[in-house]
Amino acid sequence: MLRYLQSWIDQLRWQRLEPFENLGFMLLDHLDGILNYCRTKVRFGVVEAINGNIKTLYRRGRGYKNLGYLLLKAQRMAVTKTEFIVLKKAA
């Protein structure tokens, strides 16, 4: 998948038209997220629901000591067992 996207981005940049070049740069900026979606196939509705639950917990709890405890509370709030993965972007 990475090779396909990379060749497509190269073709976009080869066109030498500013909108296509901008699209190529935007795809490069979001390449990690695109590849993560292709790997896991999580629907965005589910992600938004989980984010809403976490925001509600955060407002209701007025802060938590650490991220692990907040995610534990979010798992307890979820109907099913949800695995939360915290990703840090490479600098």
HTML snippet that shows the backbone in 3Dmol.js (N, CA, C, O; Angstrom):
<script src="https://3Dmol.org/build/3Dmol-min.js"></script>
<div id="view" style="width:600px;height:400px;position:relative"></div>
<script>
const pdb = `
ATOM      1  N   MET A   1       0.829  -1.193   0.000  1.00  0.00           N
ATOM      2  CA  MET A   1       0.000   0.000   0.000  1.00  0.00           C
ATOM      3  C   MET A   1       0.870   1.251   0.000  1.00  0.00           C
ATOM      4  O   MET A   1       0.559   2.240  -0.664  1.00  0.00           O
ATOM      5  N   LEU A   2       1.962   1.193   0.753  1.00  0.00           N
ATOM      6  CA  LEU A   2       2.852   2.351   0.829  1.00  0.00           C
ATOM      7  C   LEU A   2       3.466   2.648  -0.533  1.00  0.00           C
ATOM      8  O   LEU A   2       3.553   3.805  -0.944  1.00  0.00           O
ATOM      9  N   ARG A   3       3.892   1.595  -1.233  1.00  0.00           N
ATOM     10  CA  ARG A   3       4.491   1.816  -2.561  1.00  0.00           C
ATOM     11  C   ARG A   3       3.475   2.387  -3.540  1.00  0.00           C
ATOM     12  O   ARG A   3       3.809   3.250  -4.352  1.00  0.00           O
ATOM     13  N   TYR A   4       2.232   1.906  -3.466  1.00  0.00           N
ATOM     14  CA  TYR A   4       1.183   2.423  -4.348  1.00  0.00           C
ATOM     15  C   TYR A   4       0.934   3.905  -4.082  1.00  0.00           C
ATOM     16  O   TYR A   4       0.881   4.708  -5.014  1.00  0.00           O
ATOM     17  N   LEU A   5       0.781   4.264  -2.809  1.00  0.00           N
ATOM     18  CA  LEU A   5       0.557   5.672  -2.469  1.00  0.00           C
ATOM     19  C   LEU A   5       1.740   6.541  -2.867  1.00  0.00           C
ATOM     20  O   LEU A   5       1.562   7.646  -3.380  1.00  0.00           O
ATOM     21  N   GLN A   6       2.937   6.044  -2.633  1.00  0.00           N
ATOM     22  CA  GLN A   6       4.129   6.821  -2.978  1.00  0.00           C
ATOM     23  C   GLN A   6       4.208   7.055  -4.486  1.00  0.00           C
ATOM     24  O   GLN A   6       4.541   8.158  -4.920  1.00  0.00           O
ATOM     25  N   SER A   7       3.906   6.036  -5.289  1.00  0.00           N
ATOM     26  CA  SER A   7       3.951   6.227  -6.743  1.00  0.00           C
ATOM     27  C   SER A   7       2.846   7.170  -7.201  1.00  0.00           C
ATOM     28  O   SER A   7       3.051   7.954  -8.127  1.00  0.00           O
ATOM     29  N   TRP A   8       1.673   7.106  -6.565  1.00  0.00           N
ATOM     30  CA  TRP A   8       0.582   8.004  -6.930  1.00  0.00           C
ATOM     31  C   TRP A   8       0.933   9.448  -6.578  1.00  0.00           C
ATOM     32  O   TRP A   8       0.655  10.365  -7.351  1.00  0.00           O
ATOM     33  N   ILE A   9       1.537   9.645  -5.422  1.00  0.00           N
ATOM     34  CA  ILE A   9       1.961  10.988  -5.019  1.00  0.00           C
ATOM     35  C   ILE A   9       3.035  11.506  -5.970  1.00  0.00           C
ATOM     36  O   ILE A   9       3.025  12.683  -6.331  1.00  0.00           O
ATOM     37  N   ASP A  10       3.956  10.642  -6.376  1.00  0.00           N
ATOM     38  CA  ASP A  10       4.980  11.056  -7.344  1.00  0.00           C
ATOM     39  C   ASP A  10       4.348  11.463  -8.670  1.00  0.00           C
ATOM     40  O   ASP A  10       4.792  12.426  -9.296  1.00  0.00           O
ATOM     41  N   GLN A  11       3.321  10.742  -9.101  1.00  0.00           N
ATOM     42  CA  GLN A  11       2.633  11.108 -10.336  1.00  0.00           C
ATOM     43  C   GLN A  11       1.922  12.444 -10.197  1.00  0.00           C
ATOM     44  O   GLN A  11       1.902  13.237 -11.138  1.00  0.00           O
ATOM     45  N   LEU A  12       1.340  12.700  -9.032  1.00  0.00           N
ATOM     46  CA  LEU A  12       0.688  13.993  -8.805  1.00  0.00           C
ATOM     47  C   LEU A  12       1.700  15.128  -8.866  1.00  0.00           C
ATOM     48  O   LEU A  12       1.441  16.165  -9.476  1.00  0.00           O
ATOM     49  N   ARG A  13       2.841  14.932  -8.238  1.00  0.00           N
ATOM     50  CA  ARG A  13       3.853  15.989  -8.208  1.00  0.00           C
ATOM     51  C   ARG A  13       4.503  16.179  -9.573  1.00  0.00           C
ATOM     52  O   ARG A  13       4.986  17.271  -9.873  1.00  0.00           O
ATOM     53  N   TRP A  14       4.524  15.135 -10.412  1.00  0.00           N
ATOM     54  CA  TRP A  14       5.108  15.221 -11.737  1.00  0.00           C
ATOM     55  C   TRP A  14       4.277  16.115 -12.656  1.00  0.00           C
ATOM     56  O   TRP A  14       4.805  16.668 -13.621  1.00  0.00           O
ATOM     57  N   GLN A  15       2.981  16.264 -12.365  1.00  0.00           N
ATOM     58  CA  GLN A  15       2.095  17.074 -13.198  1.00  0.00           C
ATOM     59  C   GLN A  15       2.507  18.548 -13.205  1.00  0.00           C
ATOM     60  O   GLN A  15       2.217  19.279 -14.152  1.00  0.00           O
ATOM     61  N   ARG A  16       3.180  18.969 -12.149  1.00  0.00           N
ATOM     62  CA  ARG A  16       3.662  20.342 -11.992  1.00  0.00           C
ATOM     63  C   ARG A  16       2.539  21.386 -12.051  1.00  0.00           C
ATOM     64  O   ARG A  16       2.741  22.513 -12.504  1.00  0.00           O
ATOM     65  N   LEU A  17       1.398  20.996 -11.599  1.00  0.00           N
ATOM     66  CA  LEU A  17       0.288  21.927 -11.418  1.00  0.00           C
ATOM     67  C   LEU A  17       0.137  22.144  -9.920  1.00  0.00           C
ATOM     68  O   LEU A  17       0.164  21.194  -9.138  1.00  0.00           O
ATOM     69  N   GLU A  18      -0.019  23.388  -9.533  1.00  0.00           N
ATOM     70  CA  GLU A  18      -0.001  23.721  -8.105  1.00  0.00           C
ATOM     71  C   GLU A  18      -1.046  22.957  -7.289  1.00  0.00           C
ATOM     72  O   GLU A  18      -0.710  22.455  -6.217  1.00  0.00           O
ATOM     73  N   PRO A  19      -2.317  22.844  -7.753  1.00  0.00           N
ATOM     74  CA  PRO A  19      -3.281  22.084  -6.938  1.00  0.00           C
ATOM     75  C   PRO A  19      -2.881  20.618  -6.745  1.00  0.00           C
ATOM     76  O   PRO A  19      -3.081  20.057  -5.668  1.00  0.00           O
ATOM     77  N   PHE A  20      -2.313  19.995  -7.791  1.00  0.00           N
ATOM     78  CA  PHE A  20      -1.875  18.608  -7.661  1.00  0.00           C
ATOM     79  C   PHE A  20      -0.674  18.494  -6.736  1.00  0.00           C
ATOM     80  O   PHE A  20      -0.576  17.546  -5.957  1.00  0.00           O
ATOM     81  N   GLU A  21       0.234  19.451  -6.816  1.00  0.00           N
ATOM     82  CA  GLU A  21       1.385  19.441  -5.910  1.00  0.00           C
ATOM     83  C   GLU A  21       0.930  19.615  -4.468  1.00  0.00           C
ATOM     84  O   GLU A  21       1.437  18.949  -3.565  1.00  0.00           O
ATOM     85  N   ASN A  22      -0.040  20.525  -4.252  1.00  0.00           N
ATOM     86  CA  ASN A  22      -0.564  20.726  -2.898  1.00  0.00           C
ATOM     87  C   ASN A  22      -1.231  19.453  -2.372  1.00  0.00           C
ATOM     88  O   ASN A  22      -1.083  19.105  -1.201  1.00  0.00           O
ATOM     89  N   LEU A  23      -1.967  18.762  -3.251  1.00  0.00           N
ATOM     90  CA  LEU A  23      -2.588  17.504  -2.846  1.00  0.00           C
ATOM     91  C   LEU A  23      -1.525  16.471  -2.481  1.00  0.00           C
ATOM     92  O   LEU A  23      -1.671  15.743  -1.500  1.00  0.00           O
ATOM     93  N   GLY A  24      -0.461  16.411  -3.270  1.00  0.00           N
ATOM     94  CA  GLY A  24       0.626  15.481  -2.973  1.00  0.00           C
ATOM     95  C   GLY A  24       1.276  15.768  -1.631  1.00  0.00           C
ATOM     96  O   GLY A  24       1.555  14.846  -0.864  1.00  0.00           O
ATOM     97  N   PHE A  25       1.522  17.054  -1.339  1.00  0.00           N
ATOM     98  CA  PHE A  25       2.118  17.417  -0.048  1.00  0.00           C
ATOM     99  C   PHE A  25       1.164  17.112   1.107  1.00  0.00           C
ATOM    100  O   PHE A  25       1.598  16.679   2.174  1.00  0.00           O
ATOM    101  N   MET A  26      -0.149  17.339   0.892  1.00  0.00           N
ATOM    102  CA  MET A  26      -1.116  17.052   1.944  1.00  0.00           C
ATOM    103  C   MET A  26      -1.159  15.550   2.228  1.00  0.00           C
ATOM    104  O   MET A  26      -1.221  15.130   3.384  1.00  0.00           O
ATOM    105  N   LEU A  27      -1.125  14.743   1.157  1.00  0.00           N
ATOM    106  CA  LEU A  27      -1.125  13.296   1.357  1.00  0.00           C
ATOM    107  C   LEU A  27       0.131  12.835   2.086  1.00  0.00           C
ATOM    108  O   LEU A  27       0.068  11.932   2.921  1.00  0.00           O
ATOM    109  N   LEU A  28       1.265  13.446   1.778  1.00  0.00           N
ATOM    110  CA  LEU A  28       2.497  13.101   2.492  1.00  0.00           C
ATOM    111  C   LEU A  28       2.409  13.472   3.965  1.00  0.00           C
ATOM    112  O   LEU A  28       2.890  12.735   4.826  1.00  0.00           O
ATOM    113  N   ASP A  29       1.787  14.625   4.259  1.00  0.00           N
ATOM    114  CA  ASP A  29       1.638  15.043   5.656  1.00  0.00           C
ATOM    115  C   ASP A  29       0.761  14.074   6.446  1.00  0.00           C
ATOM    116  O   ASP A  29       0.993  13.847   7.634  1.00  0.00           O
ATOM    117  N   HIS A  30      -0.242  13.506   5.787  1.00  0.00           N
ATOM    118  CA  HIS A  30      -1.196  12.625   6.463  1.00  0.00           C
ATOM    119  C   HIS A  30      -0.953  11.152   6.164  1.00  0.00           C
ATOM    120  O   HIS A  30      -1.841  10.324   6.369  1.00  0.00           O
ATOM    121  N   LEU A  31       0.225  10.820   5.688  1.00  0.00           N
ATOM    122  CA  LEU A  31       0.515   9.450   5.265  1.00  0.00           C
ATOM    123  C   LEU A  31       0.381   8.447   6.412  1.00  0.00           C
ATOM    124  O   LEU A  31      -0.120   7.342   6.204  1.00  0.00           O
ATOM    125  N   ASP A  32       0.816   8.810   7.605  1.00  0.00           N
ATOM    126  CA  ASP A  32       0.700   7.895   8.754  1.00  0.00           C
ATOM    127  C   ASP A  32      -0.757   7.550   9.042  1.00  0.00           C
ATOM    128  O   ASP A  32      -1.096   6.386   9.256  1.00  0.00           O
ATOM    129  N   GLY A  33      -1.613   8.565   9.045  1.00  0.00           N
ATOM    130  CA  GLY A  33      -3.031   8.326   9.310  1.00  0.00           C
ATOM    131  C   GLY A  33      -3.700   7.503   8.229  1.00  0.00           C
ATOM    132  O   GLY A  33      -4.534   6.648   8.525  1.00  0.00           O
ATOM    133  N   ILE A  34      -3.342   7.753   6.970  1.00  0.00           N
ATOM    134  CA  ILE A  34      -3.914   6.989   5.861  1.00  0.00           C
ATOM    135  C   ILE A  34      -3.521   5.521   5.971  1.00  0.00           C
ATOM    136  O   ILE A  34      -4.359   4.633   5.814  1.00  0.00           O
ATOM    137  N   LEU A  35      -2.246   5.272   6.243  1.00  0.00           N
ATOM    138  CA  LEU A  35      -1.786   3.888   6.364  1.00  0.00           C
ATOM    139  C   LEU A  35      -2.391   3.199   7.584  1.00  0.00           C
ATOM    140  O   LEU A  35      -2.709   2.011   7.527  1.00  0.00           O
ATOM    141  N   ASN A  36      -2.555   3.930   8.689  1.00  0.00           N
ATOM    142  CA  ASN A  36      -3.196   3.345   9.875  1.00  0.00           C
ATOM    143  C   ASN A  36      -4.636   2.958   9.577  1.00  0.00           C
ATOM    144  O   ASN A  36      -5.100   1.907  10.017  1.00  0.00           O
ATOM    145  N   TYR A  37      -5.352   3.809   8.826  1.00  0.00           N
ATOM    146  CA  TYR A  37      -6.734   3.483   8.478  1.00  0.00           C
ATOM    147  C   TYR A  37      -6.783   2.240   7.593  1.00  0.00           C
ATOM    148  O   TYR A  37      -7.624   1.365   7.798  1.00  0.00           O
ATOM    149  N   CYS A  38      -5.889   2.159   6.616  1.00  0.00           N
ATOM    150  CA  CYS A  38      -5.872   0.997   5.717  1.00  0.00           C
ATOM    151  C   CYS A  38      -5.531  -0.280   6.476  1.00  0.00           C
ATOM    152  O   CYS A  38      -5.986  -1.361   6.102  1.00  0.00           O
ATOM    153  N   ARG A  39      -4.750  -0.169   7.517  1.00  0.00           N
ATOM    154  CA  ARG A  39      -4.342  -1.336   8.293  1.00  0.00           C
ATOM    155  C   ARG A  39      -5.456  -1.813   9.224  1.00  0.00           C
ATOM    156  O   ARG A  39      -5.649  -3.020   9.369  1.00  0.00           O
ATOM    157  N   THR A  40      -6.194  -0.897   9.858  1.00  0.00           N
ATOM    158  CA  THR A  40      -7.153  -1.293  10.887  1.00  0.00           C
ATOM    159  C   THR A  40      -8.606  -1.214  10.451  1.00  0.00           C
ATOM    160  O   THR A  40      -9.433  -1.934  11.010  1.00  0.00           O
ATOM    161  N   LYS A  41      -8.958  -0.384   9.492  1.00  0.00           N
ATOM    162  CA  LYS A  41     -10.323  -0.240   8.966  1.00  0.00           C
ATOM    163  C   LYS A  41     -11.342   0.102  10.057  1.00  0.00           C
ATOM    164  O   LYS A  41     -12.406  -0.515  10.119  1.00  0.00           O
ATOM    165  N   VAL A  42     -11.035   1.060  10.904  1.00  0.00           N
ATOM    166  CA  VAL A  42     -11.961   1.499  11.943  1.00  0.00           C
ATOM    167  C   VAL A  42     -12.866   2.571  11.347  1.00  0.00           C
ATOM    168  O   VAL A  42     -12.388   3.518  10.723  1.00  0.00           O
ATOM    169  N   ARG A  43     -14.169   2.417  11.540  1.00  0.00           N
ATOM    170  CA  ARG A  43     -15.114   3.407  11.028  1.00  0.00           C
ATOM    171  C   ARG A  43     -15.014   4.676  11.863  1.00  0.00           C
ATOM    172  O   ARG A  43     -14.817   4.624  13.077  1.00  0.00           O
ATOM    173  N   PHE A  44     -15.153   5.821  11.191  1.00  0.00           N
ATOM    174  CA  PHE A  44     -14.982   7.095  11.878  1.00  0.00           C
ATOM    175  C   PHE A  44     -16.118   7.385  12.851  1.00  0.00           C
ATOM    176  O   PHE A  44     -15.923   8.136  13.806  1.00  0.00           O
ATOM    177  N   GLY A  45     -17.292   6.814  12.636  1.00  0.00           N
ATOM    178  CA  GLY A  45     -18.386   7.000  13.579  1.00  0.00           C
ATOM    179  C   GLY A  45     -18.043   6.429  14.948  1.00  0.00           C
ATOM    180  O   GLY A  45     -18.360   7.025  15.977  1.00  0.00           O
ATOM    181  N   VAL A  46     -17.401   5.282  14.951  1.00  0.00           N
ATOM    182  CA  VAL A  46     -16.982   4.650  16.202  1.00  0.00           C
ATOM    183  C   VAL A  46     -15.936   5.515  16.893  1.00  0.00           C
ATOM    184  O   VAL A  46     -15.986   5.715  18.106  1.00  0.00           O
ATOM    185  N   VAL A  47     -14.990   6.023  16.113  1.00  0.00           N
ATOM    186  CA  VAL A  47     -13.933   6.867  16.678  1.00  0.00           C
ATOM    187  C   VAL A  47     -14.527   8.131  17.288  1.00  0.00           C
ATOM    188  O   VAL A  47     -14.138   8.534  18.383  1.00  0.00           O
ATOM    189  N   GLU A  48     -15.472   8.759  16.582  1.00  0.00           N
ATOM    190  CA  GLU A  48     -16.093   9.977  17.103  1.00  0.00           C
ATOM    191  C   GLU A  48     -16.899   9.696  18.365  1.00  0.00           C
ATOM    192  O   GLU A  48     -16.918  10.518  19.281  1.00  0.00           O
ATOM    193  N   ALA A  49     -17.561   8.552  18.424  1.00  0.00           N
ATOM    194  CA  ALA A  49     -18.317   8.198  19.631  1.00  0.00           C
ATOM    195  C   ALA A  49     -17.383   8.015  20.818  1.00  0.00           C
ATOM    196  O   ALA A  49     -17.680   8.473  21.922  1.00  0.00           O
ATOM    197  N   ILE A  50     -16.265   7.353  20.598  1.00  0.00           N
ATOM    198  CA  ILE A  50     -15.296   7.158  21.682  1.00  0.00           C
ATOM    199  C   ILE A  50     -14.710   8.494  22.117  1.00  0.00           C
ATOM    200  O   ILE A  50     -14.548   8.741  23.312  1.00  0.00           O
ATOM    201  N   ASN A  51     -14.391   9.361  21.151  1.00  0.00           N
ATOM    202  CA  ASN A  51     -13.865  10.682  21.499  1.00  0.00           C
ATOM    203  C   ASN A  51     -14.875  11.484  22.311  1.00  0.00           C
ATOM    204  O   ASN A  51     -14.500  12.177  23.256  1.00  0.00           O
ATOM    205  N   GLY A  52     -16.149  11.394  21.949  1.00  0.00           N
ATOM    206  CA  GLY A  52     -17.188  12.081  22.718  1.00  0.00           C
ATOM    207  C   GLY A  52     -17.274  11.557  24.139  1.00  0.00           C
ATOM    208  O   GLY A  52     -17.437  12.330  25.082  1.00  0.00           O
ATOM    209  N   ASN A  53     -17.166  10.238  24.294  1.00  0.00           N
ATOM    210  CA  ASN A  53     -17.187   9.648  25.638  1.00  0.00           C
ATOM    211  C   ASN A  53     -15.993  10.112  26.464  1.00  0.00           C
ATOM    212  O   ASN A  53     -16.136  10.405  27.651  1.00  0.00           O
ATOM    213  N   ILE A  54     -14.826  10.181  25.849  1.00  0.00           N
ATOM    214  CA  ILE A  54     -13.631  10.626  26.575  1.00  0.00           C
ATOM    215  C   ILE A  54     -13.767  12.082  26.987  1.00  0.00           C
ATOM    216  O   ILE A  54     -13.392  12.448  28.101  1.00  0.00           O
ATOM    217  N   LYS A  55     -14.302  12.922  26.096  1.00  0.00           N
ATOM    218  CA  LYS A  55     -14.499  14.335  26.451  1.00  0.00           C
ATOM    219  C   LYS A  55     -15.491  14.478  27.597  1.00  0.00           C
ATOM    220  O   LYS A  55     -15.305  15.308  28.487  1.00  0.00           O
ATOM    221  N   THR A  56     -16.545  13.664  27.574  1.00  0.00           N
ATOM    222  CA  THR A  56     -17.518  13.703  28.665  1.00  0.00           C
ATOM    223  C   THR A  56     -16.876  13.281  29.982  1.00  0.00           C
ATOM    224  O   THR A  56     -17.094  13.916  31.014  1.00  0.00           O
ATOM    225  N   LEU A  57     -16.088  12.216  29.945  1.00  0.00           N
ATOM    226  CA  LEU A  57     -15.387  11.775  31.154  1.00  0.00           C
ATOM    227  C   LEU A  57     -14.446  12.849  31.673  1.00  0.00           C
ATOM    228  O   LEU A  57     -14.368  13.091  32.878  1.00  0.00           O
ATOM    229  N   TYR A  58     -13.734  13.489  30.759  1.00  0.00           N
ATOM    230  CA  TYR A  58     -12.762  14.503  31.157  1.00  0.00           C
ATOM    231  C   TYR A  58     -13.451  15.699  31.810  1.00  0.00           C
ATOM    232  O   TYR A  58     -12.962  16.234  32.805  1.00  0.00           O
ATOM    233  N   ARG A  59     -14.590  16.119  31.247  1.00  0.00           N
ATOM    234  CA  ARG A  59     -15.331  17.236  31.845  1.00  0.00           C
ATOM    235  C   ARG A  59     -15.924  16.841  33.189  1.00  0.00           C
ATOM    236  O   ARG A  59     -15.884  17.615  34.145  1.00  0.00           O
ATOM    237  N   ARG A  60     -16.468  15.645  33.256  1.00  0.00           N
ATOM    238  CA  ARG A  60     -17.103  15.201  34.489  1.00  0.00           C
ATOM    239  C   ARG A  60     -16.076  14.978  35.594  1.00  0.00           C
ATOM    240  O   ARG A  60     -16.354  15.256  36.760  1.00  0.00           O
ATOM    241  N   GLY A  61     -14.898  14.480  35.242  1.00  0.00           N
ATOM    242  CA  GLY A  61     -13.902  14.140  36.246  1.00  0.00           C
ATOM    243  C   GLY A  61     -13.027  15.295  36.670  1.00  0.00           C
ATOM    244  O   GLY A  61     -12.320  15.192  37.672  1.00  0.00           O
ATOM    245  N   ARG A  62     -13.052  16.399  35.933  1.00  0.00           N
ATOM    246  CA  ARG A  62     -12.235  17.579  36.224  1.00  0.00           C
ATOM    247  C   ARG A  62     -10.749  17.230  36.288  1.00  0.00           C
ATOM    248  O   ARG A  62     -10.025  17.709  37.160  1.00  0.00           O
ATOM    249  N   GLY A  63     -10.314  16.404  35.369  1.00  0.00           N
ATOM    250  CA  GLY A  63      -8.893  16.080  35.293  1.00  0.00           C
ATOM    251  C   GLY A  63      -8.579  14.723  35.899  1.00  0.00           C
ATOM    252  O   GLY A  63      -9.237  14.275  36.838  1.00  0.00           O
ATOM    253  N   TYR A  64      -7.584  14.094  35.357  1.00  0.00           N
ATOM    254  CA  TYR A  64      -7.128  12.797  35.846  1.00  0.00           C
ATOM    255  C   TYR A  64      -5.623  12.846  36.039  1.00  0.00           C
ATOM    256  O   TYR A  64      -4.930  13.653  35.418  1.00  0.00           O
ATOM    257  N   LYS A  65      -5.122  11.971  36.910  1.00  0.00           N
ATOM    258  CA  LYS A  65      -3.691  11.974  37.213  1.00  0.00           C
ATOM    259  C   LYS A  65      -2.842  11.636  35.998  1.00  0.00           C
ATOM    260  O   LYS A  65      -1.823  12.277  35.742  1.00  0.00           O
ATOM    261  N   ASN A  66      -3.269  10.629  35.256  1.00  0.00           N
ATOM    262  CA  ASN A  66      -2.484  10.229  34.090  1.00  0.00           C
ATOM    263  C   ASN A  66      -3.409   9.732  32.988  1.00  0.00           C
ATOM    264  O   ASN A  66      -4.595   9.492  33.216  1.00  0.00           O
ATOM    265  N   LEU A  67      -2.859   9.584  31.808  1.00  0.00           N
ATOM    266  CA  LEU A  67      -3.628   9.181  30.640  1.00  0.00           C
ATOM    267  C   LEU A  67      -4.141   7.750  30.768  1.00  0.00           C
ATOM    268  O   LEU A  67      -5.234   7.438  30.296  1.00  0.00           O
ATOM    269  N   GLY A  68      -3.368   6.893  31.396  1.00  0.00           N
ATOM    270  CA  GLY A  68      -3.784   5.504  31.560  1.00  0.00           C
ATOM    271  C   GLY A  68      -5.078   5.373  32.350  1.00  0.00           C
ATOM    272  O   GLY A  68      -5.939   4.564  32.004  1.00  0.00           O
ATOM    273  N   TYR A  69      -5.220   6.168  33.414  1.00  0.00           N
ATOM    274  CA  TYR A  69      -6.430   6.098  34.225  1.00  0.00           C
ATOM    275  C   TYR A  69      -7.631   6.622  33.449  1.00  0.00           C
ATOM    276  O   TYR A  69      -8.722   6.061  33.548  1.00  0.00           O
ATOM    277  N   LEU A  70      -7.443   7.698  32.673  1.00  0.00           N
ATOM    278  CA  LEU A  70      -8.532   8.231  31.855  1.00  0.00           C
ATOM    279  C   LEU A  70      -8.983   7.186  30.833  1.00  0.00           C
ATOM    280  O   LEU A  70     -10.183   7.005  30.624  1.00  0.00           O
ATOM    281  N   LEU A  71      -8.035   6.500  30.198  1.00  0.00           N
ATOM    282  CA  LEU A  71      -8.397   5.485  29.215  1.00  0.00           C
ATOM    283  C   LEU A  71      -9.066   4.280  29.873  1.00  0.00           C
ATOM    284  O   LEU A  71      -9.942   3.658  29.273  1.00  0.00           O
ATOM    285  N   LEU A  72      -8.664   3.947  31.100  1.00  0.00           N
ATOM    286  CA  LEU A  72      -9.325   2.874  31.838  1.00  0.00           C
ATOM    287  C   LEU A  72     -10.782   3.238  32.108  1.00  0.00           C
ATOM    288  O   LEU A  72     -11.671   2.402  31.945  1.00  0.00           O
ATOM    289  N   LYS A  73     -11.028   4.472  32.519  1.00  0.00           N
ATOM    290  CA  LYS A  73     -12.401   4.926  32.752  1.00  0.00           C
ATOM    291  C   LYS A  73     -13.204   4.912  31.456  1.00  0.00           C
ATOM    292  O   LYS A  73     -14.390   4.580  31.464  1.00  0.00           O
ATOM    293  N   ALA A  74     -12.560   5.275  30.334  1.00  0.00           N
ATOM    294  CA  ALA A  74     -13.250   5.265  29.044  1.00  0.00           C
ATOM    295  C   ALA A  74     -13.609   3.839  28.632  1.00  0.00           C
ATOM    296  O   ALA A  74     -14.674   3.613  28.056  1.00  0.00           O
ATOM    297  N   GLN A  75     -12.736   2.879  28.921  1.00  0.00           N
ATOM    298  CA  GLN A  75     -13.050   1.477  28.631  1.00  0.00           C
ATOM    299  C   GLN A  75     -14.243   1.009  29.447  1.00  0.00           C
ATOM    300  O   GLN A  75     -15.102   0.283  28.946  1.00  0.00           O
ATOM    301  N   ARG A  76     -14.293   1.421  30.694  1.00  0.00           N
ATOM    302  CA  ARG A  76     -15.416   1.038  31.553  1.00  0.00           C
ATOM    303  C   ARG A  76     -16.717   1.642  31.052  1.00  0.00           C
ATOM    304  O   ARG A  76     -17.782   1.043  31.203  1.00  0.00           O
ATOM    305  N   MET A  77     -16.635   2.836  30.453  1.00  0.00           N
ATOM    306  CA  MET A  77     -17.824   3.506  29.946  1.00  0.00           C
ATOM    307  C   MET A  77     -18.309   2.868  28.643  1.00  0.00           C
ATOM    308  O   MET A  77     -19.504   2.897  28.349  1.00  0.00           O
ATOM    309  N   ALA A  78     -17.398   2.298  27.867  1.00  0.00           N
ATOM    310  CA  ALA A  78     -17.751   1.706  26.572  1.00  0.00           C
ATOM    311  C   ALA A  78     -18.575   0.438  26.781  1.00  0.00           C
ATOM    312  O   ALA A  78     -18.431  -0.260  27.784  1.00  0.00           O
ATOM    313  N   VAL A  79     -19.430   0.165  25.823  1.00  0.00           N
ATOM    314  CA  VAL A  79     -20.276  -1.025  25.899  1.00  0.00           C
ATOM    315  C   VAL A  79     -19.436  -2.281  25.712  1.00  0.00           C
ATOM    316  O   VAL A  79     -19.652  -3.283  26.394  1.00  0.00           O
ATOM    317  N   THR A  80     -18.480  -2.231  24.791  1.00  0.00           N
ATOM    318  CA  THR A  80     -17.629  -3.384  24.527  1.00  0.00           C
ATOM    319  C   THR A  80     -16.216  -3.089  24.995  1.00  0.00           C
ATOM    320  O   THR A  80     -15.869  -1.949  25.302  1.00  0.00           O
ATOM    321  N   LYS A  81     -15.426  -4.118  25.044  1.00  0.00           N
ATOM    322  CA  LYS A  81     -14.009  -3.960  25.403  1.00  0.00           C
ATOM    323  C   LYS A  81     -13.306  -3.252  24.250  1.00  0.00           C
ATOM    324  O   LYS A  81     -13.234  -3.783  23.142  1.00  0.00           O
ATOM    325  N   THR A  82     -12.797  -2.072  24.508  1.00  0.00           N
ATOM    326  CA  THR A  82     -12.145  -1.264  23.489  1.00  0.00           C
ATOM    327  C   THR A  82     -10.684  -1.121  23.841  1.00  0.00           C
ATOM    328  O   THR A  82     -10.340  -0.798  24.978  1.00  0.00           O
ATOM    329  N   GLU A  83      -9.827  -1.361  22.874  1.00  0.00           N
ATOM    330  CA  GLU A  83      -8.389  -1.199  23.103  1.00  0.00           C
ATOM    331  C   GLU A  83      -7.981   0.186  22.610  1.00  0.00           C
ATOM    332  O   GLU A  83      -8.182   0.519  21.443  1.00  0.00           O
ATOM    333  N   PHE A  84      -7.412   0.983  23.497  1.00  0.00           N
ATOM    334  CA  PHE A  84      -6.950   2.316  23.145  1.00  0.00           C
ATOM    335  C   PHE A  84      -5.453   2.270  22.923  1.00  0.00           C
ATOM    336  O   PHE A  84      -4.707   1.741  23.748  1.00  0.00           O
ATOM    337  N   ILE A  85      -5.024   2.821  21.815  1.00  0.00           N
ATOM    338  CA  ILE A  85      -3.603   2.867  21.492  1.00  0.00           C
ATOM    339  C   ILE A  85      -3.210   4.327  21.388  1.00  0.00           C
ATOM    340  O   ILE A  85      -3.765   5.066  20.574  1.00  0.00           O
ATOM    341  N   VAL A  86      -2.263   4.745  22.199  1.00  0.00           N
ATOM    342  CA  VAL A  86      -1.786   6.123  22.175  1.00  0.00           C
ATOM    343  C   VAL A  86      -0.570   6.168  21.270  1.00  0.00           C
ATOM    344  O   VAL A  86       0.440   5.517  21.535  1.00  0.00           O
ATOM    345  N   LEU A  87      -0.677   6.942  20.200  1.00  0.00           N
ATOM    346  CA  LEU A  87       0.419   7.067  19.247  1.00  0.00           C
ATOM    347  C   LEU A  87       1.059   8.427  19.387  1.00  0.00           C
ATOM    348  O   LEU A  87       0.369   9.432  19.554  1.00  0.00           O
ATOM    349  N   LYS A  88       2.367   8.460  19.320  1.00  0.00           N
ATOM    350  CA  LYS A  88       3.095   9.722  19.321  1.00  0.00           C
ATOM    351  C   LYS A  88       3.709   9.899  17.951  1.00  0.00           C
ATOM    352  O   LYS A  88       4.302   8.971  17.401  1.00  0.00           O
ATOM    353  N   LYS A  89       3.565  11.094  17.399  1.00  0.00           N
ATOM    354  CA  LYS A  89       4.148  11.365  16.090  1.00  0.00           C
ATOM    355  C   LYS A  89       5.650  11.454  16.204  1.00  0.00           C
ATOM    356  O   LYS A  89       6.187  11.933  17.203  1.00  0.00           O
ATOM    357  N   ALA A  90       6.317  10.991  15.177  1.00  0.00           N
ATOM    358  CA  ALA A  90       7.776  11.099  15.135  1.00  0.00           C
ATOM    359  C   ALA A  90       8.159  12.550  14.905  1.00  0.00           C
ATOM    360  O   ALA A  90       7.540  13.241  14.097  1.00  0.00           O
ATOM    361  N   ALA A  91       9.168  13.004  15.606  1.00  0.00           N
ATOM    362  CA  ALA A  91       9.577  14.403  15.493  1.00  0.00           C
ATOM    363  C   ALA A  91      10.355  14.655  14.238  1.00  0.00           C
ATOM    364  O   ALA A  91      10.776  15.785  13.989  1.00  0.00           O
TER     365      ALA A  91
END
`;
const viewer = $3Dmol.createViewer("view");
viewer.addModel(pdb, "pdb");
viewer.setStyle({}, {cartoon: {color: "spectrum"}});
viewer.zoomTo();
viewer.render();
</script>
